[in-house]
Amino acid sequence: MSEADPQLTVAEVQGLYGPFTFSERLLQKIWDRGDFDEQRLVTPDGRPVVVVDRGRWNGLAGPDFLQARIRVGDTFKTGDVELHLYVEDWVAHRHAKDPAYRDVCLHVVLFPPVAAHQTIGGDGGVIPVVALLPVLRHDLEEYAAEDAVELMANRGCDQLRERLRESTPAQIHERVVQGAMRRWQRKVHFAKLRIERLGLAEACHQTAMEVLGYRFNRVPMLNLAARHPLAKWSAVSPEAIEVMLIEEHANWARGGVRPANQPRRRLQQYAQWVGACPAWPAELLKAGARWPRVDLNAATRSARSSAGLSVIKLYIADHLCGGALGGTRLDTMICDAMLPLVSAASGRDLAGLWWHWWPGDWPGFAEAARAEVGRVMSPFCQGAVQGLIDWGLELEGLAT
């Protein structure tokens, strides 16, 4: 752990709506979860880095991760891992002079060194450096936005409820719509970046599996999606699913995960989905071209009826997903994955359709504020949930 508080050690990065901060703590979380493409890790001089064990996250003084096992080129190393945003932070924090850092075997940084740069340990030896930015699966702003929601989910929502009680119906409506549109535009922006990087089919594939991972198993599901492309899933056997479970055995979270969200169940669902519609991303884009533009300001109940949202939902559930998904998980998949991807790929404005869609899953703090918003917006819709999330993040100082 750096002498500086990692919560306060941040980099300012330009985002969709202006600059946002990316903290060293978030970098540590990404390393801890393995939320990056480990197969492409290399040192600045081109040696491949294989992470056998990322180590144990250290919450006390000293290196950030302890007892890691790493292979750099042909050399196996066992020791500690120190993370910084910039390679120069090793010297700035005087780690070479601190005996607590004598067993560091890998220096992980966010930003690649701008020039040839070596990290020198206390014994004068060279510590290998690896930069995560080139191998991250998401844009930095997307990581920061997801982290903010996760932090908010673990807090109360007293400020949000109080602000809702103090606001007039018109003020609530305006603020919720404003916040929801910000979140929609970000979702489309992130979807577009993923399509540009992976192509439509793999962008859809990876996003769908990530959403199926829900909150606790998003990363291992995304790892499997990257390792096993869409074409493999049209004939995935039960035995293959068992092998996939073993591949990510160290990363699965099972404690506190409901039976319906257990990894095996989610992988089986996706195999059923792709088996029923192997070319589902292309079918999704074709169907999306027929979906109507919906007036965001219309009453939700009448908008759902006139736009035929129930028919669209049934088509997605039965044809695209092969009956594998239903309930709130299907609504979440549609709103977090499918609608942003269709909008990003086609350029069509689906904000109104997304706004009026059913809520799907949402964090507890938004549920607690639902009664206050219900007097302004009824029935509850996806846009209302997303607007409350945005508002809550702003009040807690977590907005990116």
WOFEN-V258830 format. One record per helix or strand of 3 or more residues. SS is the DSSP state (H for helix, E for strand). FROM is the first residue (numbers start at 1). LEN is the number of residues. Records with the same first field share a line. If there is no record, write none. Layout:
SS=FROM-LEN ; FROM-LEN
//
This chain:
E=10-6 ; 18-6 ; 48-6 ; 65-8 ; 75-10 ; 104-6 ; 129-3
H=24-10 ; 38-3 ; 89-4 ; 95-3 ; 99-3 ; 133-3 ; 140-14 ; 158-9 ; 169-30 ; 200-13 ; 218-10 ; 230-6 ; 238-10 ; 259-3 ; 263-14 ; 280-9 ; 300-7 ; 309-12 ; 327-20 ; 351-6 ; 364-5 ; 370-5 ; 382-14
//
